[in-house]
Amino acid sequence: MTVITSALYYIVIGAVFIYLFIYAYDIFYGEKPEKQIKKIHKHFRKETIKNIDRLEIEPRKYTLYQVTTDNGKKKVKLKPGYKVVNIVAKKENNKKQKKGTV
């Protein structure tokens, strides 16, 4: 009986450590593109995705994607640890002001 419990203990504790090592590796060294694409599909599960383009890569900081859906184009920033951040375009009202006003 002790052999079975000790084997179960090693399997459970080993699985937890393997999962933690994989998660830490993704945070410190960047995620694989396949994992990032899966995360984007999960984030946009209610919309139909036509195309996914990678715009910019900083492996330990972020990866910037442009996702084309039926509703239009959206930019998404993926940070390590599978955090998805939607990027909203800034409104530039300052350029539309007249030059003569103070």
Stockholm file with secondary structure:
# STOCKHOLM 1.0

chainA/1-102         MTVITSALYYIVIGAVFIYLFIYAYDIFYGEKPEKQIKKIHKHFRKETIKNIDRLEIEPRKYTLYQVTTDNGKKKVKLKPGYKVVNIVAKKENNKKQKKGTV
#=GR chainA/1-102 SS CHHHHHHHHHHHHHHHHHHHHHHHHHHHHCCCHHHHHHHHHHHTTTSCEEEEEEEEEETTTEEEEEEEETTEEEEEEEETTTEEEEECCCCCCGGGSCTTCC
#=GC SS_cons         CHHHHHHHHHHHHHHHHHHHHHHHHHHHHCCCHHHHHHHHHHHTTTSCEEEEEEEEEETTTEEEEEEEETTEEEEEEEETTTEEEEECCCCCCGGGSCTTCC
//
